[in-house]
Amino acid sequence: MNENDLSKIIVDTAFKIYKKFGPGLLESVYEGIFAYDLRQKELLVETQVIIPVLWNNIKFDQGYRADIIVNKKVLIKLKSIEKLMHVHEKHVRTY
């Protein structure tokens, strides 16, 4: 399955969850439901994946944490906020 096929499933799942619950829940709640639904579709779903930072050839695991990675191809950064800001886009690009 390619990234476009995965993205369609992911976006459809996100809209389904949003239509059911709307805004305002904690990110951890959305993450649990999202991961469950994607696994029900027989996708490989990893949550809270550590993405290390390298400094002077030393790996620091405290770097970043991807909320969800699907089939080792698509990174999902969940946000439960009123407005996306530039810093949120920067987080995803950094991952």
C-alpha atoms as an extended CHARMM CRD file, in Angstrom:
* protein
*
        95  EXT
         1         1  MET       CA              0.0000000000        0.0000000000        0.0000000000  PROA      1               0.0000000000
         2         2  ASN       CA              1.4850000000        3.3620000000       -0.9960000000  PROA      2               0.0000000000
         3         3  GLU       CA              1.4260000000        6.6640000000        0.8920000000  PROA      3               0.0000000000
         4         4  ASN       CA             -1.5650000000        7.9870000000       -1.0480000000  PROA      4               0.0000000000
         5         5  ASP       CA             -3.6830000000        4.9240000000       -0.2220000000  PROA      5               0.0000000000
         6         6  LEU       CA             -2.6670000000        5.1750000000        3.4330000000  PROA      6               0.0000000000
         7         7  SER       CA             -3.3720000000        8.9060000000        3.5110000000  PROA      7               0.0000000000
         8         8  LYS       CA             -6.9230000000        8.3920000000        2.2390000000  PROA      8               0.0000000000
         9         9  ILE       CA             -7.6160000000        5.8270000000        4.9650000000  PROA      9               0.0000000000
        10        10  ILE       CA             -6.0520000000        8.0850000000        7.6070000000  PROA      10              0.0000000000
        11        11  VAL       CA             -7.9880000000       11.2030000000        6.5600000000  PROA      11              0.0000000000
        12        12  ASP       CA            -11.2620000000        9.2630000000        6.3380000000  PROA      12              0.0000000000
        13        13  THR       CA            -10.6290000000        7.8660000000        9.8270000000  PROA      13              0.0000000000
        14        14  ALA       CA             -9.8010000000       11.3180000000       11.2030000000  PROA      14              0.0000000000
        15        15  PHE       CA            -13.0420000000       12.7840000000        9.8240000000  PROA      15              0.0000000000
        16        16  LYS       CA            -15.0520000000        9.8660000000       11.2130000000  PROA      16              0.0000000000
        17        17  ILE       CA            -13.6130000000       10.4440000000       14.6840000000  PROA      17              0.0000000000
        18        18  TYR       CA            -14.0560000000       14.2140000000       14.4620000000  PROA      18              0.0000000000
        19        19  LYS       CA            -17.6790000000       13.8930000000       13.3250000000  PROA      19              0.0000000000
        20        20  LYS       CA            -18.4070000000       11.5940000000       16.2810000000  PROA      20              0.0000000000
        21        21  PHE       CA            -16.5830000000       13.5020000000       19.0490000000  PROA      21              0.0000000000
        22        22  GLY       CA            -15.9240000000       16.9900000000       17.6900000000  PROA      22              0.0000000000
        23        23  PRO       CA            -13.1870000000       19.2050000000       19.1390000000  PROA      23              0.0000000000
        24        24  GLY       CA            -11.9860000000       19.5180000000       22.6950000000  PROA      24              0.0000000000
        25        25  LEU       CA            -10.8820000000       16.0570000000       23.8080000000  PROA      25              0.0000000000
        26        26  LEU       CA             -7.3570000000       15.4340000000       25.0170000000  PROA      26              0.0000000000
        27        27  GLU       CA             -4.8790000000       14.4160000000       22.3290000000  PROA      27              0.0000000000
        28        28  SER       CA             -4.3220000000       11.1200000000       24.1490000000  PROA      28              0.0000000000
        29        29  VAL       CA             -8.0140000000       10.2430000000       23.7290000000  PROA      29              0.0000000000
        30        30  TYR       CA             -7.9510000000       10.9750000000       20.0060000000  PROA      30              0.0000000000
        31        31  GLU       CA             -4.6920000000        9.0130000000       19.7050000000  PROA      31              0.0000000000
        32        32  GLY       CA             -6.1260000000        5.9170000000       21.3640000000  PROA      32              0.0000000000
        33        33  ILE       CA             -9.2390000000        5.9130000000       19.1990000000  PROA      33              0.0000000000
        34        34  PHE       CA             -7.2610000000        6.7100000000       16.0410000000  PROA      34              0.0000000000
        35        35  ALA       CA             -4.7330000000        3.9280000000       16.6490000000  PROA      35              0.0000000000
        36        36  TYR       CA             -7.5140000000        1.4420000000       17.4290000000  PROA      36              0.0000000000
        37        37  ASP       CA             -9.4590000000        2.2730000000       14.2500000000  PROA      37              0.0000000000
        38        38  LEU       CA             -6.3680000000        2.0750000000       12.0450000000  PROA      38              0.0000000000
        39        39  ARG       CA             -5.3860000000       -1.2800000000       13.5560000000  PROA      39              0.0000000000
        40        40  GLN       CA             -8.9070000000       -2.5440000000       12.8450000000  PROA      40              0.0000000000
        41        41  LYS       CA             -8.0890000000       -1.8490000000        9.1900000000  PROA      41              0.0000000000
        42        42  GLU       CA             -5.0740000000       -4.1700000000        9.5880000000  PROA      42              0.0000000000
        43        43  LEU       CA             -2.4960000000       -1.3820000000        9.3750000000  PROA      43              0.0000000000
        44        44  LEU       CA              0.7650000000       -1.3760000000       11.3020000000  PROA      44              0.0000000000
        45        45  VAL       CA              0.3320000000        1.4000000000       13.8740000000  PROA      45              0.0000000000
        46        46  GLU       CA              3.0800000000        2.5860000000       16.2070000000  PROA      46              0.0000000000
        47        47  THR       CA              2.3360000000        5.1930000000       18.8590000000  PROA      47              0.0000000000
        48        48  GLN       CA              4.6130000000        7.5650000000       20.7490000000  PROA      48              0.0000000000
        49        49  VAL       CA              7.6360000000        6.6220000000       18.6310000000  PROA      49              0.0000000000
        50        50  ILE       CA             10.8890000000        8.1570000000       19.8400000000  PROA      50              0.0000000000
        51        51  ILE       CA             12.7590000000       10.0040000000       17.1260000000  PROA      51              0.0000000000
        52        52  PRO       CA             16.2400000000       10.7120000000       18.4880000000  PROA      52              0.0000000000
        53        53  VAL       CA             18.3350000000       13.8210000000       18.0370000000  PROA      53              0.0000000000
        54        54  LEU       CA             21.9800000000       13.3960000000       17.0600000000  PROA      54              0.0000000000
        55        55  TRP       CA             24.5250000000       15.7310000000       18.6180000000  PROA      55              0.0000000000
        56        56  ASN       CA             28.2830000000       15.2500000000       18.2200000000  PROA      56              0.0000000000
        57        57  ASN       CA             27.6310000000       11.6670000000       17.0640000000  PROA      57              0.0000000000
        58        58  ILE       CA             25.6630000000       10.9790000000       20.2620000000  PROA      58              0.0000000000
        59        59  LYS       CA             22.0420000000        9.8620000000       20.0570000000  PROA      59              0.0000000000
        60        60  PHE       CA             19.6620000000       11.5620000000       22.4900000000  PROA      60              0.0000000000
        61        61  ASP       CA             16.3410000000        9.7500000000       22.7860000000  PROA      61              0.0000000000
        62        62  GLN       CA             14.6980000000       12.7230000000       24.4410000000  PROA      62              0.0000000000
        63        63  GLY       CA             14.4790000000       14.4140000000       21.0460000000  PROA      63              0.0000000000
        64        64  TYR       CA             11.0380000000       14.0300000000       19.5650000000  PROA      64              0.0000000000
        65        65  ARG       CA              8.0800000000       11.7320000000       19.8380000000  PROA      65              0.0000000000
        66        66  ALA       CA              5.8840000000       10.9650000000       16.8410000000  PROA      66              0.0000000000
        67        67  ASP       CA              2.2740000000       10.5280000000       17.9280000000  PROA      67              0.0000000000
        68        68  ILE       CA              1.4800000000        7.8340000000       15.3520000000  PROA      68              0.0000000000
        69        69  ILE       CA              3.3890000000        6.2330000000       12.4760000000  PROA      69              0.0000000000
        70        70  VAL       CA              1.3860000000        4.0900000000       10.0530000000  PROA      70              0.0000000000
        71        71  ASN       CA              3.0130000000        1.2580000000        8.0800000000  PROA      71              0.0000000000
        72        72  LYS       CA              6.4020000000        2.9250000000        8.6490000000  PROA      72              0.0000000000
        73        73  LYS       CA              5.4230000000        5.4280000000        5.9290000000  PROA      73              0.0000000000
        74        74  VAL       CA              3.0680000000        8.0890000000        7.2790000000  PROA      74              0.0000000000
        75        75  LEU       CA              3.6450000000       10.1960000000       10.3890000000  PROA      75              0.0000000000
        76        76  ILE       CA              0.5930000000       11.5950000000       12.1640000000  PROA      76              0.0000000000
        77        77  LYS       CA              0.9860000000       14.5500000000       14.5260000000  PROA      77              0.0000000000
        78        78  LEU       CA             -2.1920000000       14.9310000000       16.5490000000  PROA      78              0.0000000000
        79        79  LYS       CA             -3.2320000000       18.3560000000       17.7840000000  PROA      79              0.0000000000
        80        80  SER       CA             -6.2030000000       19.3060000000       19.9110000000  PROA      80              0.0000000000
        81        81  ILE       CA             -6.0080000000       23.0800000000       19.5460000000  PROA      81              0.0000000000
        82        82  GLU       CA             -8.1280000000       25.9460000000       18.2790000000  PROA      82              0.0000000000
        83        83  LYS       CA             -5.6590000000       27.1240000000       15.6500000000  PROA      83              0.0000000000
        84        84  LEU       CA             -2.6180000000       25.6390000000       13.9100000000  PROA      84              0.0000000000
        85        85  MET       CA              0.4830000000       27.7420000000       14.2200000000  PROA      85              0.0000000000
        86        86  HSD       CA              3.7390000000       27.8110000000       12.2730000000  PROA      86              0.0000000000
        87        87  VAL       CA              5.5240000000       25.9760000000       15.1000000000  PROA      87              0.0000000000
        88        88  HSD       CA              3.2210000000       22.9490000000       14.6540000000  PROA      88              0.0000000000
        89        89  GLU       CA              4.1890000000       22.6420000000       10.9860000000  PROA      89              0.0000000000
        90        90  LYS       CA              7.8330000000       22.9730000000       11.9890000000  PROA      90              0.0000000000
        91        91  HSD       CA              7.4580000000       20.0430000000       14.4200000000  PROA      91              0.0000000000
        92        92  VAL       CA              6.2340000000       17.7570000000       11.6440000000  PROA      92              0.0000000000
        93        93  ARG       CA              8.9430000000       18.8810000000        9.2160000000  PROA      93              0.0000000000
        94        94  THR       CA             11.5760000000       18.2380000000       11.8890000000  PROA      94              0.0000000000
        95        95  TYR       CA             10.3480000000       14.6580000000       12.3870000000  PROA      95              0.0000000000
